[in-house]
Amino acid sequence: MKKPAWRASWQRLRLQGAPVLVVLLAVLLLWYGGAWAMNAPGAIERVLPSDQPWTWQDLLRATLSMERPVLPAPHQVAADLWASLTGWPIDSPRNLLFHVAVTGESTLWGFVMGTALGLLLAVVIVHSRTLDRALLPWIVASQTVPVLAIAPIVLVILGSLGLSGVAPKAVIAMYLCFFPVTVAMVQGLRSPQRIETEMLYTYAASRWQALWLLRLPAALPYLFPALRVGIAAGLVGAMVAELPTGAQAGLGARLLTGSYYGNTVQIWSALVMSALLGLTLTAAVAAAERLVLRNRSQG
């Protein structure tokens, strides 16, 4: 007898979700243990009374409720996130969603530009042996330079040209996005077998027709994993670009502000929010991948 669809979905969710929950619980336990161990010296020195006896329960409560802890406890980070999201208007700099929107805009622009540049480079490399030998080594070598070293240079150059705001951050995000797309698409465009390309040429197909009808569809399974890597790398680039400029908005600026004032809870809240933003962006790309590949297989 065939199981109902909802029961099969529940069983699949249970099998897939159980390992995730186990890992999550282990991370939370380690996090609480680390918060207790790292905050204990400061709690003994600044919070607990020196002229009265105290117990280990008092020490535990003090380490998990310090105002400026070395390592905030998970519930402190969650409380700060909730207060930021619900206690201020969305357009307020104190609301993390405001900073998410700023960083997300730069990330998406960088992702679009990096994807376009990566596709263009992959196409010219596949169709030209000279450009393959001339460009590909430099493309690989470009990723050996740390983005922290490139970001100030790019910001200064673009600033001298009158470009500020989103543009410099998008360019740095593009720098990290284009590489995985280029490498994956070169491999994907070369994936069709020789008999398939020769069959198109027997029908007098041009190079661009072969690219559109054969190479690009064959490269789609290579493209989308690279896009997931690229959009995550673009988020890192956008946040790094916000650091040397002293930006007033963005998750990178939020991290920098928390570092200036020693507010570790704010730093960790921004880190958690950036992780959630990265998961959302990669999930959106994964959803697009499933949609495109499903329509491709049905077609």
C-alpha positions as a Markdown table, in Angstrom:
| # | Residue | x | y | z |
|---|---|---|---|---|
| 1 | Met | 0.0 | 0.0 | 0.0 |
| 2 | Lys | 1.4 | 3.4 | -1.0 |
| 3 | Lys | 2.1 | 5.9 | 1.8 |
| 4 | Pro | 0.3 | 9.2 | 1.7 |
| 5 | Ala | 2.3 | 12.1 | 0.3 |
| 6 | Trp | 2.3 | 14.0 | 3.6 |
| 7 | Arg | 3.6 | 10.9 | 5.5 |
| 8 | Ala | 6.4 | 10.4 | 3.0 |
| 9 | Ser | 7.4 | 14.0 | 3.2 |
| 10 | Trp | 7.3 | 13.9 | 7.0 |
| 11 | Gln | 9.5 | 10.8 | 7.1 |
| 12 | Arg | 12.0 | 12.4 | 4.7 |
| 13 | Leu | 12.0 | 15.6 | 6.7 |
| 14 | Arg | 12.6 | 13.6 | 9.9 |
| 15 | Leu | 15.5 | 11.6 | 8.4 |
| 16 | Gln | 17.1 | 14.7 | 7.0 |
| 17 | Gly | 16.4 | 17.0 | 9.9 |
| 18 | Ala | 17.6 | 14.8 | 12.7 |
| 19 | Pro | 21.3 | 15.1 | 11.9 |
| 20 | Val | 20.9 | 18.9 | 11.5 |
| 21 | Leu | 19.2 | 19.2 | 14.9 |
| 22 | Val | 21.9 | 17.0 | 16.6 |
| 23 | Val | 24.7 | 19.2 | 15.1 |
| 24 | Leu | 22.8 | 22.4 | 16.2 |
| 25 | Leu | 22.4 | 21.1 | 19.7 |
| 26 | Ala | 26.1 | 20.2 | 19.9 |
| 27 | Val | 27.1 | 23.7 | 18.6 |
| 28 | Leu | 24.8 | 25.4 | 21.2 |
| 29 | Leu | 26.3 | 23.3 | 24.0 |
| 30 | Leu | 29.8 | 24.1 | 22.9 |
| 31 | Trp | 28.9 | 27.8 | 22.6 |
| 32 | Tyr | 27.5 | 27.9 | 26.1 |
| 33 | Gly | 30.5 | 26.1 | 27.4 |
| 34 | Gly | 32.9 | 28.5 | 25.6 |
| 35 | Ala | 30.9 | 31.5 | 26.9 |
| 36 | Trp | 31.2 | 30.2 | 30.5 |
| 37 | Ala | 34.9 | 29.5 | 30.2 |
| 38 | Met | 35.9 | 32.7 | 28.4 |
| 39 | Asn | 33.7 | 35.0 | 30.5 |
| 40 | Ala | 34.5 | 33.5 | 33.9 |
| 41 | Pro | 37.7 | 35.6 | 34.6 |
| 42 | Gly | 35.9 | 38.8 | 33.8 |
| 43 | Ala | 32.9 | 37.9 | 35.9 |
| 44 | Ile | 35.0 | 37.1 | 38.9 |
| 45 | Glu | 36.9 | 40.3 | 38.5 |
| 46 | Arg | 34.1 | 42.8 | 37.7 |
| 47 | Val | 30.7 | 41.2 | 38.5 |
| 48 | Leu | 30.9 | 38.9 | 41.5 |
| 49 | Pro | 31.5 | 40.5 | 44.9 |
| 50 | Ser | 35.0 | 40.2 | 46.3 |
| 51 | Asp | 34.0 | 40.5 | 49.9 |
| 52 | Gln | 31.3 | 37.9 | 50.0 |
| 53 | Pro | 31.3 | 34.2 | 49.1 |
| 54 | Trp | 29.6 | 33.1 | 45.9 |
| 55 | Thr | 28.8 | 29.7 | 44.4 |
| 56 | Trp | 29.3 | 28.2 | 41.0 |
| 57 | Gln | 25.7 | 28.9 | 40.2 |
| 58 | Asp | 26.4 | 32.6 | 40.8 |
| 59 | Leu | 29.4 | 32.4 | 38.5 |
| 60 | Leu | 27.4 | 30.6 | 35.8 |
| 61 | Arg | 24.6 | 33.3 | 35.9 |
| 62 | Ala | 27.2 | 36.1 | 35.8 |
| 63 | Thr | 29.1 | 34.7 | 32.9 |
| 64 | Leu | 25.9 | 34.2 | 30.9 |
| 65 | Ser | 24.5 | 37.7 | 31.6 |
| 66 | Met | 27.5 | 40.1 | 31.4 |
| 67 | Glu | 26.9 | 43.4 | 29.6 |
| 68 | Arg | 30.1 | 43.2 | 27.6 |
| 69 | Pro | 31.2 | 39.6 | 27.5 |
| 70 | Val | 34.2 | 38.2 | 25.7 |
| 71 | Leu | 31.9 | 35.6 | 24.1 |
| 72 | Pro | 28.2 | 36.3 | 24.3 |
| 73 | Ala | 25.8 | 33.5 | 25.1 |
| 74 | Pro | 23.4 | 32.4 | 22.4 |
| 75 | His | 20.4 | 33.8 | 24.3 |
| 76 | Gln | 22.1 | 37.2 | 24.5 |
| 77 | Val | 22.6 | 37.3 | 20.8 |
| 78 | Ala | 19.0 | 36.2 | 20.2 |
| 79 | Ala | 17.7 | 38.9 | 22.5 |
| 80 | Asp | 19.8 | 41.6 | 20.8 |
| 81 | Leu | 18.6 | 40.4 | 17.4 |
| 82 | Trp | 15.0 | 40.5 | 18.5 |
| 83 | Ala | 15.4 | 44.0 | 20.1 |
| 84 | Ser | 17.0 | 45.3 | 16.9 |
| 85 | Leu | 14.4 | 43.9 | 14.6 |
| 86 | Thr | 11.3 | 44.8 | 16.6 |
| 87 | Gly | 12.4 | 47.9 | 18.7 |
| 88 | Trp | 13.2 | 50.2 | 15.8 |
| 89 | Pro | 11.7 | 51.2 | 12.4 |
| 90 | Ile | 13.1 | 49.3 | 9.4 |
| 91 | Asp | 14.7 | 52.5 | 8.0 |
| 92 | Ser | 16.5 | 53.1 | 11.3 |
| 93 | Pro | 20.3 | 52.5 | 11.4 |
| 94 | Arg | 19.7 | 50.6 | 14.7 |
| 95 | Asn | 17.6 | 48.0 | 12.9 |
| 96 | Leu | 19.6 | 45.2 | 11.4 |
| 97 | Leu | 17.2 | 44.8 | 8.5 |
| 98 | Phe | 18.3 | 48.3 | 7.4 |
| 99 | His | 21.9 | 47.1 | 7.2 |
| 100 | Val | 20.9 | 43.8 | 5.6 |
| 101 | Ala | 19.2 | 45.8 | 2.8 |
| 102 | Val | 22.4 | 47.9 | 2.2 |
| 103 | Thr | 24.8 | 45.0 | 2.1 |
| 104 | Gly | 22.3 | 42.9 | 0.1 |
| 105 | Glu | 22.0 | 45.5 | -2.6 |
| 106 | Ser | 25.8 | 45.6 | -3.0 |
| 107 | Thr | 26.0 | 41.8 | -3.0 |
| 108 | Leu | 23.3 | 41.4 | -5.7 |
| 109 | Trp | 24.8 | 44.0 | -7.9 |
| 110 | Gly | 28.2 | 42.4 | -7.5 |
| 111 | Phe | 26.7 | 39.0 | -8.2 |
| 112 | Val | 25.0 | 40.1 | -11.4 |
| 113 | Met | 28.2 | 41.8 | -12.7 |
| 114 | Gly | 30.4 | 38.9 | -11.6 |
| 115 | Thr | 28.2 | 36.4 | -13.3 |
| 116 | Ala | 28.1 | 38.4 | -16.5 |
| 117 | Leu | 31.8 | 38.8 | -16.5 |
| 118 | Gly | 32.4 | 35.2 | -15.7 |
| 119 | Leu | 30.1 | 34.1 | -18.5 |
| 120 | Leu | 31.8 | 36.4 | -21.0 |
| 121 | Leu | 35.3 | 35.3 | -20.1 |
| 122 | Ala | 34.2 | 31.6 | -20.2 |
| 123 | Val | 32.8 | 32.0 | -23.7 |
| 124 | Val | 35.8 | 33.8 | -25.2 |
| 125 | Ile | 38.2 | 31.3 | -23.5 |
| 126 | Val | 36.3 | 28.3 | -24.9 |
| 127 | His | 36.2 | 29.7 | -28.4 |
| 128 | Ser | 39.8 | 31.0 | -28.6 |
| 129 | Arg | 42.9 | 28.9 | -27.8 |
| 130 | Thr | 45.0 | 32.1 | -27.7 |
| 131 | Leu | 42.8 | 33.7 | -25.0 |
| 132 | Asp | 42.6 | 30.4 | -23.2 |
| 133 | Arg | 46.4 | 30.5 | -22.7 |
| 134 | Ala | 46.5 | 34.2 | -22.2 |
| 135 | Leu | 43.6 | 34.8 | -19.8 |
| 136 | Leu | 43.1 | 31.7 | -17.7 |
| 137 | Pro | 46.4 | 31.8 | -15.8 |
| 138 | Trp | 45.8 | 35.5 | -14.9 |
| 139 | Ile | 42.3 | 34.7 | -13.8 |
| 140 | Val | 43.6 | 32.0 | -11.5 |
| 141 | Ala | 46.4 | 34.3 | -10.3 |
| 142 | Ser | 43.9 | 37.1 | -9.5 |
| 143 | Gln | 42.5 | 35.1 | -6.7 |
| 144 | Thr | 45.8 | 34.8 | -4.9 |
| 145 | Val | 45.7 | 38.4 | -3.9 |
| 146 | Pro | 43.7 | 38.9 | -0.6 |
| 147 | Val | 40.6 | 40.9 | -1.0 |
| 148 | Leu | 41.5 | 42.9 | 2.1 |
| 149 | Ala | 44.5 | 44.2 | 0.1 |
| 150 | Ile | 42.5 | 45.0 | -3.0 |
| 151 | Ala | 39.5 | 46.6 | -1.4 |
| 152 | Pro | 41.3 | 49.9 | -0.3 |
| 153 | Ile | 42.9 | 50.3 | -3.7 |
| 154 | Val | 39.6 | 49.8 | -5.6 |
| 155 | Leu | 37.8 | 52.2 | -3.3 |
| 156 | Val | 40.5 | 54.9 | -3.8 |
| 157 | Ile | 40.5 | 54.5 | -7.6 |
| 158 | Leu | 36.7 | 54.5 | -7.9 |
| 159 | Gly | 36.4 | 57.4 | -5.5 |
| 160 | Ser | 38.8 | 59.5 | -7.6 |
| 161 | Leu | 36.5 | 58.8 | -10.5 |
| 162 | Gly | 33.5 | 60.0 | -8.6 |
| 163 | Leu | 32.0 | 56.6 | -7.9 |
| 164 | Ser | 30.9 | 56.0 | -4.3 |
| 165 | Gly | 28.1 | 54.3 | -2.4 |
| 166 | Val | 27.1 | 51.0 | -3.9 |
| 167 | Ala | 29.4 | 50.9 | -6.9 |
| 168 | Pro | 32.8 | 50.3 | -5.1 |
| 169 | Lys | 31.3 | 47.6 | -2.9 |
| 170 | Ala | 29.7 | 46.0 | -5.9 |
| 171 | Val | 33.0 | 45.9 | -7.8 |
| 172 | Ile | 34.7 | 44.2 | -4.9 |
| 173 | Ala | 31.9 | 41.7 | -4.7 |
| 174 | Met | 32.2 | 41.1 | -8.4 |
| 175 | Tyr | 35.9 | 40.4 | -8.0 |
| 176 | Leu | 35.1 | 37.4 | -5.7 |
| 177 | Cys | 32.0 | 36.3 | -7.8 |
| 178 | Phe | 33.4 | 36.1 | -11.3 |
| 179 | Phe | 36.1 | 33.5 | -10.6 |
| 180 | Pro | 34.0 | 30.4 | -9.7 |
| 181 | Val | 31.6 | 31.3 | -12.5 |
| 182 | Thr | 34.4 | 31.5 | -15.0 |
| 183 | Val | 36.1 | 28.3 | -14.0 |
| 184 | Ala | 32.8 | 26.3 | -13.8 |
| 185 | Met | 31.5 | 27.6 | -17.1 |
| 186 | Val | 34.8 | 26.8 | -19.0 |
| 187 | Gln | 34.4 | 23.3 | -17.8 |
| 188 | Gly | 30.7 | 23.2 | -18.6 |
| 189 | Leu | 31.0 | 24.7 | -22.1 |
| 190 | Arg | 33.6 | 22.0 | -22.9 |
| 191 | Ser | 31.5 | 19.2 | -21.5 |
| 192 | Pro | 29.6 | 18.2 | -24.7 |
| 193 | Gln | 31.2 | 15.3 | -26.4 |
| 194 | Arg | 32.8 | 15.7 | -29.8 |
| 195 | Ile | 30.2 | 13.7 | -31.6 |
| 196 | Glu | 27.5 | 16.1 | -30.4 |
| 197 | Thr | 29.5 | 19.2 | -31.6 |
| 198 | Glu | 30.2 | 17.5 | -35.0 |
| 199 | Met | 26.5 | 16.7 | -35.4 |
| 200 | Leu | 25.6 | 20.3 | -35.1 |
| 201 | Tyr | 28.3 | 21.3 | -37.6 |
| 202 | Thr | 26.9 | 18.7 | -40.1 |
| 203 | Tyr | 23.7 | 20.8 | -40.0 |
| 204 | Ala | 25.8 | 23.9 | -40.8 |
| 205 | Ala | 25.3 | 25.4 | -37.3 |
| 206 | Ser | 27.5 | 28.4 | -36.6 |
| 207 | Arg | 29.6 | 28.7 | -33.4 |
| 208 | Trp | 27.0 | 30.9 | -31.8 |
| 209 | Gln | 24.2 | 28.4 | -32.6 |
| 210 | Ala | 26.3 | 25.6 | -31.2 |
| 211 | Leu | 26.9 | 27.7 | -28.1 |
| 212 | Trp | 23.2 | 28.5 | -27.6 |
| 213 | Leu | 21.7 | 25.1 | -28.5 |
| 214 | Leu | 24.4 | 22.8 | -27.1 |
| 215 | Arg | 27.1 | 24.3 | -25.0 |
| 216 | Leu | 25.0 | 26.5 | -22.7 |
| 217 | Pro | 22.3 | 23.9 | -21.9 |
| 218 | Ala | 25.1 | 21.3 | -21.2 |
| 219 | Ala | 26.8 | 23.9 | -18.9 |
| 220 | Leu | 23.8 | 24.6 | -16.7 |
| 221 | Pro | 24.6 | 21.8 | -14.1 |
| 222 | Tyr | 28.1 | 23.3 | -13.8 |
| 223 | Leu | 26.8 | 26.9 | -13.6 |
| 224 | Phe | 24.4 | 26.8 | -10.6 |
| 225 | Pro | 26.8 | 25.3 | -8.1 |
| 226 | Ala | 29.3 | 28.0 | -9.1 |
| 227 | Leu | 26.5 | 30.7 | -8.6 |
| 228 | Arg | 25.9 | 29.4 | -5.1 |
| 229 | Val | 29.6 | 29.8 | -4.3 |
| 230 | Gly | 29.7 | 33.1 | -6.1 |
| 231 | Ile | 26.9 | 34.8 | -4.3 |
| 232 | Ala | 28.3 | 33.7 | -0.9 |
| 233 | Ala | 31.7 | 35.1 | -1.9 |
| 234 | Gly | 30.0 | 38.3 | -3.1 |
| 235 | Leu | 28.5 | 38.8 | 0.3 |
| 236 | Val | 31.9 | 38.5 | 1.9 |
| 237 | Gly | 33.3 | 41.0 | -0.6 |
| 238 | Ala | 30.5 | 43.5 | 0.1 |
| 239 | Met | 31.1 | 43.3 | 3.8 |
| 240 | Val | 34.8 | 43.6 | 3.5 |
| 241 | Ala | 34.4 | 46.7 | 1.2 |
| 242 | Glu | 32.4 | 48.4 | 4.0 |
| 243 | Leu | 35.3 | 48.1 | 6.5 |
| 244 | Pro | 38.1 | 50.4 | 5.1 |
| 245 | Thr | 35.7 | 53.2 | 4.2 |
| 246 | Gly | 34.2 | 53.5 | 7.7 |
| 247 | Ala | 30.7 | 53.1 | 6.1 |
| 248 | Gln | 27.7 | 54.2 | 8.2 |
| 249 | Ala | 25.4 | 51.4 | 6.9 |
| 250 | Gly | 25.8 | 47.8 | 6.1 |
| 251 | Leu | 26.6 | 44.6 | 8.0 |
| 252 | Gly | 30.3 | 45.3 | 7.7 |
| 253 | Ala | 29.8 | 48.8 | 9.2 |
| 254 | Arg | 27.8 | 47.2 | 12.0 |
| 255 | Leu | 30.7 | 44.9 | 12.8 |
| 256 | Leu | 33.1 | 47.8 | 12.7 |
| 257 | Thr | 30.9 | 49.9 | 15.0 |
| 258 | Gly | 30.6 | 47.0 | 17.5 |
| 259 | Ser | 34.4 | 46.6 | 17.4 |
| 260 | Tyr | 35.0 | 50.3 | 18.1 |
| 261 | Tyr | 32.8 | 50.3 | 21.2 |
| 262 | Gly | 33.7 | 46.8 | 22.4 |
| 263 | Asn | 30.1 | 45.7 | 22.0 |
| 264 | Thr | 30.6 | 42.0 | 21.3 |
| 265 | Val | 26.9 | 41.2 | 21.4 |
| 266 | Gln | 26.3 | 43.6 | 18.5 |
| 267 | Ile | 29.2 | 42.0 | 16.6 |
| 268 | Trp | 27.8 | 38.6 | 17.0 |
| 269 | Ser | 24.3 | 39.8 | 16.1 |
| 270 | Ala | 25.7 | 41.2 | 12.9 |
| 271 | Leu | 27.5 | 37.9 | 12.2 |
| 272 | Val | 24.4 | 35.8 | 12.7 |
| 273 | Met | 22.4 | 38.2 | 10.5 |
| 274 | Ser | 25.1 | 38.0 | 7.8 |
| 275 | Ala | 24.9 | 34.2 | 8.0 |
| 276 | Leu | 21.2 | 34.3 | 7.6 |
| 277 | Leu | 21.5 | 36.6 | 4.7 |
| 278 | Gly | 24.0 | 34.3 | 3.0 |
| 279 | Leu | 21.7 | 31.3 | 3.6 |
| 280 | Thr | 18.8 | 33.2 | 2.1 |
| 281 | Leu | 20.8 | 34.2 | -1.0 |
| 282 | Thr | 22.1 | 30.7 | -1.6 |
| 283 | Ala | 18.7 | 29.2 | -1.0 |
| 284 | Ala | 17.3 | 31.6 | -3.7 |
| 285 | Val | 19.9 | 30.4 | -6.2 |
| 286 | Ala | 19.2 | 26.8 | -5.3 |
| 287 | Ala | 15.5 | 27.3 | -5.9 |
| 288 | Ala | 16.2 | 28.9 | -9.3 |
| 289 | Glu | 18.5 | 25.9 | -10.1 |
| 290 | Arg | 15.7 | 23.4 | -9.3 |
| 291 | Leu | 13.2 | 25.4 | -11.4 |
| 292 | Val | 15.5 | 25.8 | -14.4 |
| 293 | Leu | 16.8 | 22.2 | -14.4 |
| 294 | Arg | 13.3 | 20.8 | -13.9 |
| 295 | Asn | 12.0 | 22.8 | -16.8 |
| 296 | Arg | 15.0 | 21.8 | -18.9 |
| 297 | Ser | 14.5 | 18.1 | -18.1 |
| 298 | Gln | 10.8 | 18.4 | -18.9 |
| 299 | Gly | 11.6 | 20.2 | -22.2 |
